[in-house]
Amino acid sequence: MDAEKAKLELVVGMFVLIGLISLAYLSVKLGKLEVIGGHRYEVTAEFTSATGLKAGASIEIAGVEVGRVKSIALKEDRAAVVLAIRDGIALFDDSIASIKTRGIIGDKFVSLSTGGGGEPLRPGGRIRDTESGLDIEELVELEV
């Protein structure tokens, strides 16, 4: 009888352990957290408006995710956005950063055009050319 009880407890314990490991894996994947690796460098872009953009938003080049928005702060009368770009992605000083919307009412993200005619952008550098996102509320107000 004791052997059967011990076997049952072992099976239940293994099931709970597998469940906890699965939950941790899903939390990391769905939360888009990076636990291992993820070497990145930071550059800054200043926008006239960063409405709807949040820290953690994706940064894409040609539809491929290459980084995440690290932080957004007010610098004088502009929004200073710190972009964490994956190592190995080359940006140039003539790059363009644009705030885009995924779908009609989707999440905001930063789309980069890498440039290529200028000098390479170094870590801590600044993207000079920016395009703020389209604010749907402002468009609706103009029509009324």
C-alpha positions as CSV (number, residue, x, y, z in Angstrom):
1,M,0.0,0.0,0.0
2,D,2.8,2.4,0.8
3,A,4.6,1.7,-2.5
4,E,1.4,2.6,-4.4
5,K,1.0,5.8,-2.5
6,A,4.6,6.8,-3.1
7,K,4.2,6.0,-6.8
8,L,1.1,8.2,-7.0
9,E,2.8,11.1,-5.2
10,L,5.8,10.8,-7.6
11,V,3.5,11.0,-10.6
12,V,1.5,14.0,-9.2
13,G,4.8,15.7,-8.3
14,M,6.2,15.2,-11.8
15,F,2.9,16.5,-13.3
16,V,3.0,19.7,-11.2
17,L,6.7,20.2,-12.1
18,I,6.0,19.9,-15.8
19,G,3.1,22.3,-15.4
20,L,5.3,24.9,-13.6
21,I,8.0,24.7,-16.2
22,S,5.4,25.1,-19.0
23,L,3.9,28.1,-17.2
24,A,7.4,29.7,-16.9
25,Y,8.1,29.1,-20.6
26,L,4.8,30.6,-21.7
27,S,5.3,33.6,-19.4
28,V,8.7,34.4,-21.0
29,K,7.5,33.8,-24.6
30,L,4.2,35.7,-24.3
31,G,5.8,38.5,-22.3
32,K,8.6,38.7,-24.9
33,L,11.2,38.8,-22.2
34,E,14.8,37.9,-22.8
35,V,16.3,35.8,-20.1
36,I,19.5,34.7,-22.0
37,G,21.5,36.7,-24.6
38,G,20.0,39.6,-26.2
39,H,23.0,41.8,-26.7
40,R,21.8,45.2,-27.8
41,Y,23.0,48.8,-28.4
42,E,21.0,51.9,-27.8
43,V,20.2,54.9,-30.0
44,T,17.9,57.8,-29.4
45,A,15.2,59.3,-31.6
46,E,13.2,62.5,-30.9
47,F,9.6,62.7,-32.0
48,T,7.2,65.6,-31.9
49,S,4.6,63.2,-30.6
50,A,4.9,59.6,-29.3
51,T,1.2,59.2,-28.6
52,G,0.3,55.5,-28.0
53,L,3.9,54.3,-28.1
54,K,5.0,52.4,-25.0
55,A,8.2,51.1,-23.5
56,G,8.6,47.5,-24.8
57,A,7.1,48.2,-28.2
58,S,8.8,46.5,-31.1
59,I,11.2,48.1,-33.5
60,E,11.1,46.7,-37.0
61,I,13.1,47.0,-40.2
62,A,11.2,45.7,-43.3
63,G,8.7,44.0,-41.1
64,V,11.3,42.1,-39.1
65,E,11.7,42.8,-35.4
66,V,15.2,44.0,-34.6
67,G,14.7,45.5,-31.1
68,R,12.5,47.1,-28.5
69,V,11.7,50.6,-27.2
70,K,13.6,50.9,-23.9
71,S,12.1,54.2,-22.6
72,I,10.2,57.3,-23.5
73,A,10.9,60.6,-21.8
74,L,10.1,64.3,-22.4
75,K,13.1,66.3,-23.6
76,E,12.2,70.0,-23.8
77,D,9.0,69.9,-26.0
78,R,9.8,66.6,-27.8
79,A,9.5,62.9,-26.9
80,A,12.9,61.3,-26.6
81,V,12.6,57.6,-27.3
82,V,15.5,55.2,-26.5
83,L,15.7,52.3,-28.9
84,A,17.5,49.1,-28.0
85,I,18.7,47.5,-31.3
86,R,20.0,44.0,-31.6
87,D,23.8,43.8,-32.2
88,G,24.6,43.1,-35.9
89,I,21.9,45.5,-37.2
90,A,23.7,48.4,-38.9
91,L,22.1,51.8,-38.8
92,F,23.5,54.9,-40.5
93,D,23.2,58.6,-39.5
94,D,20.7,59.1,-42.4
95,S,18.3,56.5,-40.9
96,I,14.6,57.4,-40.5
97,A,12.5,56.3,-37.5
98,S,8.7,56.3,-37.9
99,I,6.0,55.5,-35.4
100,K,3.5,53.2,-37.1
101,T,0.3,51.5,-36.1
102,R,-0.3,47.8,-36.6
103,G,-3.8,47.6,-38.2
104,I,-6.5,50.2,-37.7
105,I,-6.5,50.3,-33.9
106,G,-3.5,48.1,-33.2
107,D,-0.3,48.6,-31.2
108,K,2.2,51.3,-32.0
109,F,5.7,50.3,-33.1
110,V,8.8,52.0,-34.5
111,S,9.7,51.3,-38.1
112,L,13.3,52.0,-39.1
113,S,14.7,52.8,-42.5
114,T,18.4,52.0,-42.2
115,G,19.7,54.6,-44.6
116,G,23.2,53.8,-45.9
117,G,24.5,56.9,-47.5
118,G,26.0,58.3,-44.3
119,E,28.3,57.3,-41.5
120,P,27.5,54.3,-39.3
121,L,25.4,55.2,-36.2
122,R,27.3,54.3,-33.1
123,P,25.9,53.2,-29.8
124,G,24.5,56.2,-27.9
125,G,23.9,58.0,-31.3
126,R,20.9,59.9,-32.4
127,I,18.5,59.3,-35.3
128,R,17.9,62.8,-36.6
129,D,15.0,62.1,-39.1
130,T,11.8,61.0,-37.5
131,E,8.1,60.8,-38.4
132,S,5.5,60.9,-35.6
133,G,2.6,58.5,-35.8
134,L,-0.8,59.4,-37.2
135,D,-3.2,60.3,-34.4
136,I,-6.7,59.0,-35.3
137,E,-8.4,61.2,-32.7
138,E,-6.9,64.4,-34.3
139,L,-8.2,63.3,-37.7
140,V,-11.7,62.7,-36.3
141,E,-11.7,66.1,-34.6
142,L,-10.8,67.8,-37.9
143,E,-13.7,66.2,-39.7
144,V,-16.3,67.3,-37.1
